[in-house]
Amino acid sequence: MRWQLAADDPVQVQSLAAALSELPELHFAGPPSVSHSAVDPTKRGGPLHTLAQLLIRRGLTEADAAVRFLFPCIDHLHAPEQMTGVSAAVDRLDAAIERKEPMLIYGDYDVDGTMAVIILKTAMSSAEVRPTFTYLTEFGRDTICVTMSSSVPPLRAFA
């Protein structure tokens, strides 16, 4: 079975491309060999037309939503406490720290997984809490060895 992209609504794409062309952050000068008046980045095949297609396929059909997506700011983030399970996770970490239980920090081997491990381990270290284990999956493997910060025998697990 092959993936089939839904057909674009040409009016919607052109409308969003035109709105994007008004943004100074997306100013398109064109190649130096072509005069600026000859280049229309909103036409089919142009960079803003292509960007509009991608944004619409992502569900961003309005210019305001596209701008918010393309140019995020800290004010757009919600409070971390609104994430499902965060309160329970904080309570569990607090209890483990209080009881000096061994801890495992687990992250998969991609940018967000790696950064999550680094951020949590750094935060714990700055609070003088030392995790017992850190665990990063190895890209492309089914079984992974845990990196130990103690003399415990290696733990094998399935990713």
N, C-alpha and C positions, 0 to 999 in steps of 0.2 A: 504494500500500500504506500502510495506517495502522498506527501503533504500537498494540499491544495490551498493556496492563499485565496481568501475571499476577494471578490472584485471590489475595486475602489470606487467610491462615488466621486466622479470627476469634479462635480460642483463643490462638494465638501473639501476635497483636496485643494482645489484652486483657492477656495475661500480661506482656508487655514494658511496656505502658502502666502497669500496676499497679506494676511494679518502678521505673519512672521516677518515679512519683508519690511514692515514698519518698525521693527525692533532694531535700535542702533547696535545692540550686541551681536546681531546676526547680519551685519552689513556685508554684502558680497561685492567685492571689487572686480572679480573676474580675472582671467589671465592677462598679463601685461600686453600680449600681442593682439588682444581684442579690445576695441573701444568700449567703454562702459555702456554707452547707449545701445550697443548691439547685444548685450548680455541681459537676459531676463531670467533671473534665478528662480522665478516662480513658475516658469513653463515646464512642461513635461521633460524630464531628464535633468532639469536644473536642480541645484542643491536644496533650495527651499521646498521645491515640489517633492523631492525624495524625502526630505525631513518630515514634511506634512504627511506623506503616506505612512511613514514609520510611526509617527505619533498617533495617527488615527487607528492604525492596526493595534496599537497599545491601549486604545480606548480613550485617548485624549483628543476629543473632537472640537473643543472650544479653545480659543486663543488664550484665555486666562489660565486654563488648566495646563496648556502646553508651556506657557511661560513659567508657571509654578514648578513644573517638572524640569524644565531646562535650566532654570536659575533658582535652585532651592536656597533657602536661608534657614538659619537656626529657629526662627519664629514658626516655621512650618512643621517642626517636630512636635509630637505629642509628649506628654509627661511619661517617663519610663514606667511609672506605677500603673499606667493604663494597659501595659502589655500583660497578656494572659499568663498567670503563673508566677509573676515577678515577686509578689508579696510572699508566696509560699516558699520560693527559692531563697529569698533573703532570710526568712525565719529559719529555714533549714541550715543555711550557712552559719547564721548566728549560733544555733545550737551546736553544730559541729565544732566551731571555734571554741565555744565555752567548754565543751567536753574533751577538747584536744583530740578529736577523732581524725584518723587518716583521711585525706581528701584526694580526689582524682579530678583534674581539670581535663576535659575532653573537648577536642576540636577537630573538625575535618580539615583536610589538606587543600583548602582554597583560601582566598583572601580573607573572607569574613571569619572563617573558622580559625585560621592562624592568628588573626588580629584579636579575636575574642579570647583566645588562650593567653596571648601576651598581655592584653589589658587586664584580665582578671588576675593573672599571676603577679603583675606589677602592683595592682591595687592591694592584693593580699600581702605582698612583701612589704609595702609601705605601711601596712597596719601591723607589721611584725607577725604575720601568720604565714607559715610555710606549708604549701601543699605537699603531700607525700608523693604524688605522681602527677606528671603531665602526659597527655596522650594526644598525639597528632597522627591522624591516619596517613598512610603512605599512598600517594596517588597511584591508582591502578591496581591495588592489591586487595585481596579478600581478607587476609589476616594481617594483623599489625602488632608489632611489639610496643609495649609501653616504655617510655623513657622514665627511668626511676631516679628519684633524688634521695633514695635510701638504699639499703642493702637487701631489700626484698627481692626474691627471684623474679625474673621477667614475667609479666602477665601477658598472656596471649588472648586476643579477643577477635571477634568477627566484626568487620565494618559494616 
